[in-house]
Amino acid sequence: MRTVDQFQAFTERMMLHPRLGIIPEGTCCLGLAGELGEVAELFVGNSRATLAKELGDVLWYVAALAWHYDTKVCDLLSDAPVVGSSVAEVLIVHMSAHFGKAIDHVKKLEWHGGEVDPGLVLRSLRDGLGAWKALARTYALSPDDIMAANIAKLRARHGDAFSGGAGDRSKPEAA
């Protein structure tokens, strides 16, 4: 099984929090915003290994949001546009702008009502992943290595709390 498929499956298993139930879109957006901030902070003298961990966290929240729209992160990654810059600061702004557009759309609709436009959210996530991939490439980080390290980190942190046997991980049926 490809690493990206393992990463998606692991993310899907974690979408049902043992205490809180299914992690809502708004919470995924807050997590993604927080992780983007952590990535930006890394450019004040942190290591390549730390960047890989934070990029893994960003990708986890992207995969979690994609799950809400029945989309796999591998599809978004494969369709992500090529970003020509290799200047880290430019890539972080580019990534934040696109992910921020998705976050803002979901936030406005959760707060003010209305329907989420899954196409807008998924296009924004896909475009942000273009910068994500370019940032990883700039620091010679393999997306597969980032995903594998993120899975290992979350397993070490949470043990078996999110892995199999703890109930049905599928989305609830629409009423």
Summary of the structure (lengths in Angstrom):
residues: 175
radius of gyration: 15.6
end to end distance: 34.1
largest distance: 50.3
contacts: 530
relative contact order: 0.19
helix: 68%
strand: 2%
